[in-house]
Structure formats: C-alpha cells, structure tokens
C-alpha cells in the first residue's frame, strides 16, 4: 500500500483543512517544529483506515480541535495492487465513510459506511474493524511498519499471525508453487470464511449457524407440541382417575346405605331404653330435692338453736365487763378536768413572762442607743480638737516656708564650691610675708590686683601681714624701693573671680529663699520637717478618731441620728427624764430564763392534759364497742329463735326432733331409688357403642361420598371439556410434522456440518503444513536484518527472531548475546528501525510495495550512525515508500528530493492550506 | 358362512421415521390404500370388515385424520366395520374411539368392551380391546368357552403371538387360544408383516401399506371365509399397498467408477420409481480421489429425488479412505510437498480406526489427533471429517490446477 495524499480537517490543531501530497514512491518527509501536528496527522490517518466511521466515545471526541465543535474529517488517497483508492471519513457528527476508486478518468464510489471501513481495514491490516477505537494491536502490518511516537510505539512488538504468515510465505522464494498453494489456501480460506470467523468461531449469519439456529427453534416447537401432548395425556389420566374414583364411590355408597339401615333400627331400640331410664331419673331427682329441703331445714334449725345457746352465754359474760368500764370512765374524766386547769395557769404565767421580756428588750435597745449617742459626741469632740491642732501646725509650716532639700543642697553646693575655689585661689595666690624692720614706717602698697579690683593696703613696718590671694604686690618704699611683685598666676585670679560669682549666686539663692545661708536654710528646713511630722501625727490621730466616718461632718450626722433614735426610744418607753443614765438596764438573762421556764411549764401541762384526754376517749370507745356487741348478740338470739319457728312452721313440723326423724326417712327412700336407676343405666350401651354415634358417622360418610361424587362430576365435566379440546388440537400430528422436519434439518445440518468442519480441518492441516514448510525460510529475514545492523553499527551482528518475527536478541562479533532489553537505547532504537525496514523490504519485494512510517524515530542515535541510516534509507527507497516525520529536517539533507518534502510550519501560517503539488 | 376382510395396523397419522422428507405424502398414501381396502370389501361382498387394532398411530391424531378415515368406511355402509383399539390407539378416557364423530357412522362399531358382539344370526365376535398402552396381561383371557355349537366364533385381538414373539412380550396371545377357547378364527393385529399360523386359524394381515424400511411382506389385507363353526378358514390375501421400500447394500470394490455407474443404471431401471423408496448402503473403501466420485453420486441421488425421478433415496456410506495413487490429488501431491503432506495427513485421519497401516508422509497419529482435538464436539466423526476435507481439497485442486 502506497500513500498518495492525506487531508485532514477538524483534527486537533488542524481546524482548517490541510492537504499533503502527492507523496512519492521513495523517500518523503513531513517536517515541522514541535507541536506542529506531525503525529496528529499520523493519528488521523490511523483512525481513518482502522476505525469505524460510527465509532463514539471520549477518545474520538478528543480528536476535535479544543473548544471547537468541528467534526474530524480525514481523506486518505492510496494505491494498492495497482489501483488508486480514496477514503473519506467523517466522525462524530453526521458520520460517514466513502471509499472511491479511480477508474482512470474519475473517482467512482465503491463502498460506503461499514463496507468501506471493512474493505480498507482489510487492505491495511487484514482484519475487520471492531466497535470502538482500534487498538494498535489490531493494525496488522501497519503496526509493524509504522514506527510512531507513543508509549511503546517505537519498539517492535512482533507481527500478527496473519502478517507473519504472509512474510514467511514471501520469504519462501517459491513464488510459482506458492502461488498455486496460495490459490489453494485462498480458496480453502474462502470456504472456511463462509462458516467460521478468523478466530475459529462459527460465524454469525453463516449457513451452519442458520441451520443450527433453525434446528434449535424447531426443537423448541417440538418440545411445545410434546408438552401439549403430555398435557393431553395428563388430562386423560385425570379423566381415568375421576371415572375410576366415581366408580369406586358408587360401590362405596351402596355399602354405606346398607349400613345405615342396620344402624337406624339399633338406634330405635336404644332410644326406648333411654326413655325408661329418664323417667326413673326424674323420680329420683324429685326425691333428692325433697331430701335436700328436709336436710337444709334441719340444718337451719340446728344452727339457730346453737346460735341462741352461744349468744346467751356471751351476754352473761359481757354484762360485768360493761360495769367496770363505766367506772373507769368516770375517774378519767375527773383527771382530765384537773389537767385542763393546770394548763390554763401555766399558759397565763408564760404570757406574763414573755411580756416582761419584751419590755426589757425594748428598754435595753433604747439605752444602747443612748450610749452610742454619747460615744459619738465624744468622738466628735476629739476629732474637732485634732482638726484645730492640725490647722495650727499647717499655718506654722506655712510660716516657716523652708526651702526644699534640693534648694538647700543647691545652695550648699554653691557655697562649698565657692569655698573650695576660694581655697584654691588662696593657695595659688601670692603670699607675702613681709617682715620689715624698718626704722620707719613703710608704706607698702599692696595692690591686690585682680580683674576687678585693686586694693591698696598700707602695711606698717614691723607688722606681719599676710596677704593672700594676691596676684601682684607692689611694695612701694618711697625713695627706697618700688617692688612690684606679681604672682604671675591668672589662675588665682580666675578662681577668685569664680568665687565671687559663686558667692553672688549663693547670695541670690539665699535672697530668693529668704535665708541668709544654707545653714539657716537647713535650720529652717529642720524645723519645717518637725512641723510636718507633727502634722502627720495629727492627721493620723484624727483619722483614727474618725473611725469609719469619712469626716467630722458625717460623724456629726451620725451623732444626730443617734440622738433622734434615743429620743424616740425614750418616748416609747415613757421615760420623762432625758438623762437616761438614771434608768436601770434590765437583766435580760433573768427575764429570758423566766420566760423559758414559763413555756416549759406550759408545754408540760399541755402534754399531761392531752394524754389524759386521749386515755379517756379510748376508754369511752371501748364502752361503746362493748354495748354494741351486747346488742348484736341479742339480735342474733332473736333471729335464731325466729328462724326455728319459721322453719318448723313452713313444713308443719311441731318440733326439731320430729324434723330429724322425717329427714332420716327421706334419706332411706332416696337410696332405694338410686339403686333402681343405677341398674337401669348399666343396661344402656356406652358412648362408644352408642348406635346413634355410629349412625351419625355413617350419615357423615354418606354425605361425604355424595359431596365427593358431586365434585368429581364437576371435575369430569371440566376434564371432558379439556379432553375434547385436546382431541380437536391434534397435537400428535403436529409433533410428527415437526419431528419429520427436524429429521430433515438434521440431515441437512449434518451434511453441512461435515462439509464446514471438513473445511476447518483442511484449513488447519494446510496451515500447519505451510507454516512448517515456511519456517525454514525465516533465517532469510534474520540475515537481512543482520546485514542492515552491521551496516549501521559497523560491527558484525547476528539477529535471532522468534515465531512472531520479533527479535529475541542480538549477538555481537565477540559472541556475546544480548536480549533486546539489554541493548543500549541507541542500539535498541536502531534495531527497531531495522526490523521495520527489513520487513517492509521483504513485504514490498515479495507481496506488494508498501509504506514505512518513521515518526522522529531516532532519538538516541549518534550522528555517525544517523548518517549511515540515511544512506540505508536512500538505498531502501528503491523498494519501499518511506514517510519520515521529523523536527530536524537538516538531518536528512541530501537524501530527500524537493517533491518529497512537506513543511508543516509553512502550512500552519495559511488558512485552508494545501501543502503539495498536483 | 361369513366372509369378511381382516385388516389391521393402518397407523393413520404415522410419522415417516425412515423418510421424514416424505411424511406428508406417506400419510396421504395411506388414505388411498384404505380406500382400496374399502372398495375391496364392497367388491368382495364382505359381510363386515374387521380391523384388529392400531388403526390410528396415536390417540391424539388430528380430527381431520379421523374424519377422513371414517368417511372412507362410512361410504361402504351398510357393511359394518368393526374397529378394535390396539396399543397405539388404546381405549382409555382419551381414546380416539371416544370421539363423538364415531357415533356419526352407523356402520362403524368400536369394540371397546370385552363382551361378545353378535354378528348376524350365528356369528359371535369376541373382541379383546387394549385399554392401556403397555399391558402385560393376556387380552384373550376373558373369552368364554364355547356354549353354542352352532355359532361361528371369531376372536379379534391385538398383541404378540407366543411362542413366536420375543421373550416377555407386550399383550401376549398364546397360540393355543383358538383351541382352548374353541375359536374358529383369531384375527390379530400388531405385526406389520403378513403371517399365517395354526392352519390359518390365526393370522396377522400386516399393515396394508408399509410404514418403514424392513417390513417384509407388508401391504396386504386378508379376505377370510368361514363356512361354519369348526370349519377351517379360507384366507385370500389381497395386495392393497402401493409403495415399495427397497434396501440395497453395495460394496465398493475395484473400480469405484464402474460400481457407481452400475448403481446409477439400476436406479434408472427401477419400475414404478414414483412409488419407490430406496435405501442404499455403500461399504468398502475408496481412495482420496474417488471421494469426489462418491460425492457426485450423492448429488445425483439428491437430484433424482428433487426432480421426482424416484420417490425417495437415502444413502448411507460406511466407507474407508485409502491413499490415492492417481488422480488430481495424487498429481498435486507429486508437485507440491505441502499439499502432499496435507493429503497424507487427511488420508491417515480418514482411516485412523481402520487397520489400514501408516500412510506415507503423514504426521504421527498423536500430532494428527492434536489437530482434530479442537473439532471434538462438532458432531462429525474424524474419518468423515477427513474424507470431507479430502473431497474439498480435491475439488479445489481441480479448480486451481
């Protein structure tokens, strides 16, 4: 199969129509950058030639351009067996498949839909398409010859049996004979395919299947007819059973009727006997009633007499007791009265004691208030005096107006500094001790020169003068000397100056503070501190004196309130004198004790009273009960006497003794009658022998028989209808006809089966023999592959293939054997490529020229080997059509003519592009 | 004197077991045969017709079959036709004889009770109807001994005559019943072939029209004349059956072509082929190439049947396959090793169970049987498959070469 043109639209990145072709017989290259759609083109072609047009599902939907609702369309133009075909396929929406053939002038539609799919699929892979997307394993020879980019797509996975058979056949080299054998095999295969699928199953729709299905259907009908026959048989059996049962029932009925007659006569006899027994029983019953009545009367009379005797005895005993109880009640009433009086007295005493207690409590409250009031007043006095003292102290403090510690410190610092500087100045100034013993007084002018002043002193002779702090001294002795001595130190001068400043500053501070000096300030400060301490003490005392009150005002308010309460209490108590100190505070404890005692006395009196009252009531109850009892007994006696009189009067008996006698007579008569009845009953038949029971049984049996007969008659009618229906159905002959047809069908099926399976056996044996014969030619392919590998790798290689024409491994020139998985990525890749090329070459040479597709097949091959592969491709292009898909067109420079090149990148820049010529 | 037709085993509505393709025709042919029986009864002025059981194939035959049968004999009224239920149409609640239509024909009498039936002034019929499909009791046991010396006593029963019958038969009828029961004639039914025993006092007329292959001497009715009580009956068989059921067996020896050719001629020369059914069994051995000759012969037989040059043919092949020594297969084997191997394998398979010895170039039997293993359960034997495969191969090679 040679590819001529490929056109896609609505497939992934190809939303616009893209046409590539015509492809040349030899080397073709479709090149473009990554994601330009090279692999998509191959996938589109695969889908078109291997899948059904009506395929659905997510996988085919993914072919659509993203975000588009376009339906993928692919047109593949190809050559096969010197004829040109064009397949147009559209998926998803309005799916279609049309195969056209070129008759030299125009394209003519050859097949459509499934027929088109099957035809093309047969050409490319030799198999019919399934339902969903065709997996790569179903691509037939294309699976081998198309080396595409997909997981595991580059590795050679061997070929299908059909392709292997073709290859072996091709390698046989026995073209002439092979042709004849192929012709035979082809006819055998054609005959085989009439009834079997390629996988050896009976083909649906085949004659074999049809016959089998037809036979099965007729067998089902036969079963149905037989079932109807069996049903009819069962109906017959049922009828037989019914008639047999009816016959049996008729016989049984005769027997039962005869039994019934016998039983009836027996029943009559027994009835007569029973009547006699019944009469005697009635007499006995009357006698018993009479006896019962007499016995009952006797019993009643005897009971009444016993009651009377008992009652009289009881009356006598209970009379004495009644008198004792009456006496006891009298004494208890007296005791109750006494207790009542004592209780009243105790109650009065308690009331009085409680009243006194309450009065005492109230007086105590008032006095307490008064005490409180007095305390508050005193407290107020104290607070007031403390406040006054505090106020004085504060004024004194204000008067002191002492400087603060800081101020004093500052002043002291200034003074100390001044002193220090002064000392320093003195230390650094010129001291002149002049001892002059002059005859006369000398006037010495000492100029104390500093920056500010010049002081002139006159020193008398003979005097010792110490002058310090001088910077210069000028001793002037008129006419004698004029000595001018300078200290030569400015420091002293500065110091003095600073001292002056400090002294001025100290003075200023003193003036501000109102003191003469720091010492004075300190003294004043000390005094202020003492005053402050005193103030603090006064405050503490005052706070303590206030107690819980915030201030004197609130203390005063509390005192006033207490005064008011005292006044109220005084008035409540009726005390006239406002000075309450004269009133005694009652001794509450004594009042309380008196009141408590009064309560206890009352309680005790209450308890005694109630106890005595309870006892009295009980005793009275006892008295009442006893009286009632006496009345009751008397009543019983009266009743019993009445009973005796009534009973004897009702039967006309004069006395109880006579009644007893009559009763005994009646017993005797009753015993006699019972004996008579017993004898008669013994003669009657028992329940089990009762003929009436047997009669009922027999009647029931007869009734049952009649019911059964009626039911069976109904059933017979029903069955008769069913039987008539069965008769008119003629199920037997229907079954016979079906059986005859089945026999004929079985004969036909057997004949066809023998023919079909005979062909199956023939095919099987023929295939086995062919394969066995052809296997010896497999090494030819191995040598071809080894030559190519050696050419590429520049090392001698040997390749071994298995039955599926898959490389088992490669043997190096050193005799080392490597399985395919153990080869380097580059070598394995080259081996896979060589497999395709070798198989493609064999196929093209011996069967028909075909196409090999290489989609960026060489990822790991080094440049040197790549160049050798290029050369190999050039050579092989004489035998096979090669379609290269690559992102590196430069790698194949020099081997592909212009007419075999197709630039996808250029194509993608234009709309509705066509890349190609013609 | 009484004269009557004794017939039995009409098997109306029967299934054509041996010739299923002709079922309808065979059933139809039986009506024609019965018509001949009825006409014969009239022509021979018979006093009555006595049909001894199995007149209908089954109690559930179609109403049409019953009606047509009764019509045939209804037409010969007032000649009585006595019909005895047999073991195919036994007399139970569902018996065909209980259908109302039997009451429509006054001359048709169903013998459904074991009770004497007077025929005329001095003839008594003692029917022994079958009441169940499988009965082991002697059906003639109830027949009372002779009391009237002037009476012609005819028994009619359906069963197996002993000791001629196989052991433990169904419906055993002792041969001496005619003597024990003083019967002048015992009309039997059950066996489909004509049989006369006990000095013609006991007879099976057989089925008036054969029902399958192997029924020798069928197709008769018996005209029976009884002059008087104790007189031996005079029986005249009349042929009423029309169809011929032939069975040939031929061995394929020597020149198979000649043998087959001879068979063709014999078949062409058959008399009355329209009423002939032929079962042909071929035995012997053919070589692989001769299998085609056999297939062609089979096809010719089918064609004869289809174009009605013979009513029915059935070919049975009990043939072994041998190696081919000439012919297309042989030549193909000479020219192509693969085909030679295939032919050898198939030839070996075609005679695997026969002691024919190993076939040259064939693979070993285990390997061959391995090929056959997937075909187990296909319903065809290995030899037949191999022969078929060879036949197909021969045809294909003939086309290709």
Interface residues (C-beta under 8 A of the other chain):
Chain A: X177 X180 X181 X183 X184 X187 X188 X191 X200 X229 X232 X233 X235 X236 X239 X240 X243 X723 X726 X727 X728 X729 X730 X731 X732 X733 X734 X736 X737 X739 X740 X741 X742 X743 X744 X747 X750 X753 X754 X755 X757 X758 X759 X760 X761 X762 X764 X765 X766 X768 X769 X770 X772 X773
Chain B: X13 X14 X15 X16 X17 X20 X21 X23 X24 X57 X58 X59 X60 X61 X62 X63 X64 X65 X92 X93 X94 X96 X99 X335 X336 X337 X338 X339 X341 X342 X345 X346 X349 X371 X372 X374 X375 X378 X379 X380 X384 X385 X386 X387 X388 X389 X391 X392 X393 X396 X397 X399 X400 X401
